[in-house]
């Protein structure tokens, strides 16, 4: 049994289909990436997993238990935490206060100190700026903070939506290295990302979405040498 399974998931915006029979599985401790053009349904898929949208049909299961009938806060309590596109940090709060906001569920509160040690070990610059207002940091530093805040919730599955958008290359490298470290420590990662080069470097499995449908899937190694994938997503 996979850690996360989407089975024939369909989602609409009014009468407009956004996801069409999407079936995806994420194994425990792996990094799986979903790639596709803008409007392909990638963010919709993450929002549906998180309980922010409801599927019109299909099922979403975590360790065999239904998620798609639960409210979003209960999904977080089950260990599924999303880092949304655009980071959505609290700019007027300090770095430390933002991180503490991520450990609001009971199970995470009991390990807040260990969570902070993990985040500061992963992103040392957050430790240096712990008293700084989050809104005064660079975009890359804010993305580190958003990922760190999610880790404070002790997830078993981390959902990342476009973590490299608007970030300097140097910090982007740090963030993708951190994602690899998170996965190697045992947290499964479902990554939505337009930077296909970086994605192929860290993901084990790749799904390609087009117009709300899964049109290709396979290992990163296989798709990295696929001529069509290279032409459309790698520009070579």
C-alpha positions as CSV (number, residue, x, y, z in Angstrom):
1,X,0.0,0.0,0.0
2,X,1.3,3.4,-0.9
3,X,1.6,6.2,1.6
4,X,-0.7,8.5,-0.5
5,X,-3.1,7.4,-3.2
6,X,-5.3,9.5,-5.5
7,X,-7.7,7.3,-7.3
8,X,-9.7,8.7,-10.2
9,X,-9.8,12.2,-8.7
10,X,-12.0,14.7,-10.5
11,X,-12.2,18.4,-9.5
12,X,-14.1,21.2,-11.2
13,X,-14.3,25.0,-10.9
14,X,-18.0,25.4,-11.5
15,X,-18.6,23.5,-14.7
16,X,-14.9,23.8,-15.8
17,X,-12.9,20.6,-15.3
18,X,-9.6,21.1,-13.4
19,X,-8.6,17.5,-12.7
20,X,-9.9,14.6,-14.8
21,X,-9.6,11.1,-13.3
22,X,-6.2,11.7,-11.8
23,X,-4.5,8.7,-10.3
24,X,-1.2,9.2,-8.5
25,X,0.6,7.3,-5.7
26,X,3.4,8.5,-3.4
27,X,5.5,5.9,-1.5
28,X,6.7,6.5,2.0
29,X,10.0,8.4,2.1
30,X,10.2,9.2,-1.6
31,X,10.2,12.4,-3.5
32,X,7.6,12.5,-6.3
33,X,7.2,15.4,-8.6
34,X,4.3,16.6,-10.7
35,X,5.3,18.8,-13.7
36,X,3.2,20.5,-16.3
37,X,2.4,23.9,-17.9
38,X,0.5,26.7,-16.0
39,X,-3.1,25.7,-15.8
40,X,-2.4,22.0,-16.0
41,X,-4.0,21.3,-12.6
42,X,-0.9,21.0,-10.4
43,X,-1.9,23.4,-7.7
44,X,-5.5,22.2,-7.8
45,X,-4.2,18.7,-7.0
46,X,-2.2,19.9,-4.0
47,X,-5.1,22.0,-2.7
48,X,-7.4,19.0,-3.0
49,X,-5.1,16.7,-1.1
50,X,-4.9,19.4,1.6
51,X,-8.7,19.6,1.9
52,X,-8.9,23.1,0.6
53,X,-10.9,21.8,-2.4
54,X,-13.3,18.8,-2.6
55,X,-13.1,16.2,-5.4
56,X,-16.3,15.8,-7.4
57,X,-15.3,12.1,-7.8
58,X,-12.6,9.7,-6.8
59,X,-10.8,9.1,-3.5
60,X,-7.7,10.3,-1.7
61,X,-6.2,7.9,0.8
62,X,-3.3,8.2,3.3
63,X,-2.1,4.8,4.6
64,X,-5.4,3.4,3.4
65,X,-7.6,5.9,5.3
66,X,-9.8,8.4,3.4
67,X,-8.6,12.0,3.4
68,X,-11.0,13.6,1.0
69,X,-13.9,13.6,3.5
70,X,-11.9,15.4,6.2
71,X,-11.5,19.1,6.9
72,X,-8.1,20.6,6.2
73,X,-7.0,20.9,9.8
74,X,-7.7,17.2,10.3
75,X,-5.6,16.4,7.3
76,X,-2.7,18.4,8.9
77,X,-3.2,16.3,12.1
78,X,-2.8,13.2,9.9
79,X,0.6,14.4,8.9
80,X,0.0,16.1,5.5
81,X,1.4,19.6,5.4
82,X,1.5,22.0,2.4
83,X,3.8,24.8,1.6
84,X,1.7,27.0,-0.7
85,X,3.0,28.9,-3.8
86,X,3.9,32.4,-2.7
87,X,5.0,31.2,0.7
88,X,2.2,32.9,2.7
89,X,4.3,33.7,5.7
90,X,3.2,36.2,8.4
91,X,5.4,39.2,7.5
92,X,4.9,41.2,10.7
93,X,5.9,38.3,12.9
94,X,9.4,37.2,13.6
95,X,11.1,34.2,12.1
96,X,10.7,32.4,15.4
97,X,7.0,33.3,15.8
98,X,6.3,32.1,12.2
99,X,8.0,28.8,13.0
100,X,6.1,28.4,16.2
101,X,2.8,28.9,14.3
102,X,3.7,25.7,12.4
103,X,3.6,23.6,15.5
104,X,0.0,24.4,16.6
105,X,-1.3,20.9,16.5
106,X,-1.0,18.9,19.8
107,X,1.5,16.3,18.5
108,X,3.8,18.9,17.1
109,X,3.7,21.1,20.3
110,X,5.3,18.3,22.3
111,X,8.3,18.3,20.0
112,X,8.6,22.0,19.3
113,X,12.2,22.2,20.6
114,X,13.3,19.3,18.4
115,X,11.5,20.8,15.5
116,X,13.3,24.1,15.9
117,X,16.6,22.2,16.1
118,X,15.8,20.4,12.9
119,X,14.8,23.6,11.0
120,X,17.8,25.6,12.2
121,X,20.1,22.8,11.3
122,X,18.6,22.7,7.8
123,X,18.5,26.4,7.3
124,X,21.2,28.1,9.6
125,X,20.3,31.6,8.3
126,X,16.9,31.2,9.9
127,X,18.6,30.7,13.3
128,X,20.7,33.9,12.6
129,X,17.5,35.8,11.9
130,X,15.2,34.3,14.4
131,X,14.2,37.7,15.9
132,X,13.9,39.4,12.5
133,X,10.6,40.3,11.0
134,X,9.9,37.7,8.4
135,X,8.7,40.3,5.9
136,X,12.1,42.0,5.7
137,X,13.9,38.9,4.4
138,X,14.6,38.0,0.8
139,X,12.3,35.8,-1.2
140,X,14.6,32.8,-0.9
141,X,14.9,33.2,2.9
142,X,11.1,33.5,3.2
143,X,10.8,30.3,1.2
144,X,13.1,28.6,3.7
145,X,10.9,29.9,6.4
146,X,7.8,28.6,4.8
147,X,9.4,25.1,4.5
148,X,10.6,25.3,8.0
149,X,7.2,26.3,9.3
150,X,5.7,23.2,7.6
151,X,8.4,21.0,9.1
152,X,7.4,22.2,12.5
153,X,4.1,20.3,12.0
154,X,6.1,17.0,11.9
155,X,4.7,15.9,8.5
156,X,4.9,12.4,7.1
157,X,4.1,14.0,3.7
158,X,5.3,17.4,2.7
159,X,3.5,19.1,-0.2
160,X,5.6,21.8,-2.0
161,X,4.0,24.1,-4.5
162,X,6.6,25.9,-6.8
163,X,9.3,26.4,-4.1
164,X,11.8,28.0,-6.6
165,X,9.6,30.7,-8.0
166,X,11.2,34.2,-7.7
167,X,14.3,33.0,-5.9
168,X,17.9,33.7,-6.7
169,X,19.8,30.7,-8.1
170,X,22.2,30.5,-5.1
171,X,19.3,30.2,-2.6
172,X,17.4,27.9,-5.0
173,X,20.3,25.4,-4.8
174,X,20.1,25.5,-1.0
175,X,16.4,24.9,-1.0
176,X,16.6,21.9,-3.3
177,X,19.5,20.5,-1.3
178,X,17.3,20.9,1.8
179,X,14.4,19.1,0.1
180,X,16.7,16.2,-0.6
181,X,17.8,16.2,3.0
182,X,14.2,16.2,4.3
183,X,13.3,13.2,2.1
184,X,16.4,11.3,3.2
185,X,15.4,11.8,6.8
186,X,12.2,9.9,6.1
187,X,9.6,12.5,5.1
188,X,7.8,11.8,1.8
189,X,7.7,14.9,-0.6
190,X,5.2,15.7,-3.3
191,X,6.8,18.5,-5.3
192,X,5.1,20.7,-7.9
193,X,7.8,22.6,-9.7
194,X,8.3,24.2,-13.1
195,X,12.1,24.0,-12.9
196,X,12.4,20.6,-14.5
197,X,16.2,20.4,-14.3
198,X,16.1,20.7,-10.5
199,X,13.1,18.4,-10.2
200,X,14.7,15.6,-12.2
201,X,17.8,15.9,-10.0
202,X,16.0,15.1,-6.7
203,X,12.7,13.2,-7.6
204,X,12.5,9.4,-7.9
205,X,9.1,9.5,-9.7
206,X,7.6,12.0,-12.2
207,X,4.0,12.5,-13.3
208,X,3.2,14.9,-16.2
209,X,-0.1,16.7,-16.1
210,X,-1.8,18.2,-19.1
211,X,-5.2,19.8,-19.0
212,X,-6.0,18.1,-15.7
213,X,-5.0,14.6,-16.9
214,X,-1.9,12.5,-16.1
215,X,-0.4,11.9,-19.6
216,X,3.0,10.5,-18.6
217,X,4.6,8.9,-15.6
218,X,7.8,7.1,-14.9
219,X,11.1,7.4,-13.0
220,X,13.1,10.6,-13.2
221,X,15.9,8.7,-14.8
222,X,13.7,7.4,-17.6
223,X,11.9,10.7,-18.3
224,X,15.2,12.6,-18.3
225,X,16.2,10.9,-21.5
226,X,12.8,10.9,-23.1
227,X,13.0,13.1,-26.2
228,X,9.5,14.6,-25.8
229,X,10.0,15.5,-22.1
230,X,13.4,17.0,-22.9
231,X,11.9,19.1,-25.7
232,X,8.9,20.4,-23.8
233,X,10.2,20.7,-20.3
234,X,14.0,20.9,-20.6
235,X,14.2,23.0,-23.8
236,X,16.7,20.7,-25.4
